[in-house]
Each structure stands twice: as C-alpha cells, then as structure tokens.
Amino acid sequence: MKIFKLTWLFIFATVTVAAAQSGEIYRLTFSDPTNFDIMNSLSHKQPKTILISNTTNRWDYTVFWNGFVGGETQDQIDTETKTSRHESYDPEYLFRDPQMLKAISGTERKSLRKRTLKPTTAKKIVLKGTNYRTIASIKHVKGFCVSTTEPIFTSDGRYAFIDVAIYFGGHYQIDGAWYGDFGSVTIVYAKQPNGKWKKFKKFDHLIL
C-alpha cells in the first residue's frame, strides 16, 4: 500500500509540474506583444487583445525532423513521400537555423517527431491575461484570431516549443477547404540556470 501511495504521489507531482510549466509557456507567449508582430504585415495592425481558440491544435511533426523515424502510419508515409519537404528552404522547418542545430541534437529531434506522430485529442484550454483570452469559437471573428498547440518539452526539460496559427477574418471550412490562414509563429524557449524560461528563438511564417 505504501508503494502504491508513493507511486501515485510521484505521478501527481509530475503532472502538476508539467501543467505549471505549460501554463508558464502559454503566459510568456501570449503576454508578449512582440511575439505577434507578424500581424502588422500587409497593412494590418496587431489588435490589443489576442483572441485564442479554446481548443488546441496538433503538432506538425515534420518541423522537428524531416525523415522517417519509425512508427509512421502508411498514410503518413504516403503523404510525405508525395509531398517531400526540403529542409534548405522550407519556411516552417525549424532546424535551418544553426543555433537550433547546435542546441538540440538529432536524437532529440527524432524523439520530438516520434512523440508527435500520433494524433492527439484536442484539449480545452482556458487562458486569460491583460492582453489575451480564449474564446469558444474563432469562426466568425472579423479581425485577427489564433489557435495554439500545447507546449512540448525536450526530454531533458531544457527547451520548450509552442506553435501558434494566425488567422484573419475567422477560421472556417467550405467544401473541405479551410479559409482565413494568415501565418504562424513558432517559439522556442530555453530554461535558464535560475529555472525561469527565456525566449530562445522565434520563427514567423507569413502565408501569402
């Protein structure tokens, strides 16, 4: 019985710490207006309040490693074979950046891809700060709105990733096609010696 209690307490503590770290990454991401200066592109103006979908996105595993690592479904293999991504100029591929290559090993990158291969259930999130908040639906938003992945952390806990999709004029589907895509922002955070997180890299991708 004592072993069961200790195991349960360990799991509870681990989950609590992970949730706290994810909460901090969300806060750092959405409380900093400079993270969304891409919204000032194409004669637009960044809104004072960032409206966030209360349902998370799944990760695009190809941003971590551009190649098969085992565990891919046949559909995933077929899709990537037909639409190969070229690391040298793909705007969403994070590891064109030499600092990223130096900071995060190939083994870790493969691990991140493998961890995000399986479709995850979209999660409900509630976020609120002085300049951001979640809303139930972003379909009919007239200006900018966003949706986000859950943060994902490297195995050693030193780096965290989050990807935010940006839409203009809502995000809606007609006859199987999605509309409203404006761009995306992928942010990498590094844990400092004092345990706090600091922005390490930010990648903007404007969809033209």
Secondary structure as the mmCIF struct_conf table of DSSP 4:
data_model
#
loop_
_struct_conf.conf_type_id
_struct_conf.id
_struct_conf.beg_label_comp_id
_struct_conf.beg_label_asym_id
_struct_conf.beg_label_seq_id
_struct_conf.end_label_comp_id
_struct_conf.end_label_asym_id
_struct_conf.end_label_seq_id
HELX_RH_AL_P HELX_RH_AL_P1 LYS A 2 SER A 31
HELX_RH_3T_P HELX_RH_3T_P1 PRO A 33 ASN A 40
BEND BEND1 SER A 41 SER A 41
TURN_TY1_P TURN_TY1_P1 LEU A 42 SER A 43
BEND BEND2 LYS A 48 THR A 49
STRN STRN1 ILE A 50 SER A 53
BEND BEND3 ASN A 54 ASN A 54
STRN STRN2 THR A 55 THR A 55
HELX_LH_PP_P HELX_LH_PP_P1 THR A 56 THR A 56
STRN STRN3 ASN A 57 ASN A 57
HELX_LH_PP_P HELX_LH_PP_P2 ARG A 58 TRP A 59
HELX_RH_3T_P HELX_RH_3T_P2 TYR A 61 VAL A 63
TURN_TY1_P TURN_TY1_P2 PHE A 64 PHE A 64
BEND BEND4 ASN A 66 GLY A 67
BEND BEND5 GLY A 70 GLY A 70
HELX_RH_AL_P HELX_RH_AL_P2 GLN A 74 LYS A 82
BEND BEND6 THR A 83 THR A 83
TURN_TY1_P TURN_TY1_P3 GLU A 87 TYR A 89
TURN_TY1_P TURN_TY1_P4 PRO A 91 GLU A 92
HELX_RH_3T_P HELX_RH_3T_P3 LEU A 94 ARG A 96
BEND BEND7 ASP A 97 ASP A 97
HELX_RH_AL_P HELX_RH_AL_P3 PRO A 98 ALA A 103
BEND BEND8 ILE A 104 ILE A 104
HELX_RH_AL_P HELX_RH_AL_P4 GLY A 106 ARG A 115
TURN_TY1_P TURN_TY1_P5 THR A 116 LEU A 117
BEND BEND9 LYS A 118 LYS A 118
HELX_LH_PP_P HELX_LH_PP_P3 PRO A 119 ALA A 122
STRN STRN4 LYS A 124 LYS A 124
STRN STRN5 LYS A 128 GLY A 129
TURN_TY1_P TURN_TY1_P6 THR A 130 ASN A 131
STRN STRN6 TYR A 132 ILE A 135
BEND BEND10 ALA A 136 ALA A 136
TURN_TY1_P TURN_TY1_P7 LYS A 139 HIS A 140
BEND BEND11 LYS A 142 GLY A 143
STRN STRN7 PHE A 144 THR A 148
STRN STRN8 THR A 149 THR A 149
HELX_LH_PP_P HELX_LH_PP_P4 GLU A 150 PRO A 151
STRN STRN9 ILE A 152 PHE A 153
TURN_TY1_P TURN_TY1_P8 SER A 155 ASP A 156
BEND BEND12 GLY A 157 ARG A 158
STRN STRN10 TYR A 159 ILE A 174
TURN_TY1_P TURN_TY1_P9 ASP A 175 GLY A 176
STRN STRN11 ALA A 177 LYS A 191
TURN_TY1_P TURN_TY1_P10 PRO A 193 ASN A 194
BEND BEND13 GLY A 195 GLY A 195
STRN STRN12 TRP A 197 LEU A 206
#
